[in-house]
């Protein structure tokens, strides 16, 4: 049986986990692995955010620094320049905004502007001040799993048991967040699909996501959208031809026990979840 966490209540928003929650990706970086500079400028980024909300997104995740394998870090100043106009405008429209960053300074500025969630793929390891910023603002925190940093994460992909080790490593990070004063009911975990994992390890984590959720008693965010493991499993399909694989991975994640789904294509995600939810009650698994 899947674990259903209590609702997440943060900054006037309430997210219930009895349905799949869609987190739409809004990149404001010129070197995103998927959409490059498509949303790099304010007008395009805000339009993409509004479109995603119209199509059914619950959360808009705005990022200004690529975390694809081998990517290089940018300064806080550059990251702020990229994200802040979009964060401020979309939050002002009343949308639930998440800031995708590893830097406490960027998170703090975004929270000041109205963001309510910090999505940190490093799980607070990149910046020691991240937990205190999240705690002070009463924000929600997505704790991602990754060994090393994006530029080095593929160097350490040896797991004897990927589910047990990812679960244990997330548990230790969650304990640090709790010790820093962040409420457990505002923590979300992300097993880091594609972040220092082989294709097989990604598949295993998707199939057994629910085990991690149950063990830690926390909601799980899954980010599989258009990632390289999908291309590797589908005759090296290019990035812009991975929507069907993304849908498949998300549906299996839903069946496994995931709660939040970070996607590029909100329309496809919403439609696939609507169909899946009508069928799932009749499955005899």
Beta strands, then each sheet from edge to edge (+ up, - down):
strand 1: 8-10
strand 2: 13-15
strand 3: 21-27
strand 4: 59-63
strand 5: 97-100
strand 6: 117-120
strand 7: 140-144
strand 8: 187-190
strand 9: 219-222
strand 10: 260-263
sheet 1: 1+ 2-
sheet 2: 3+ 4+ 5+ 6+ 7+ 8+ 9+ 10+ 3+
end
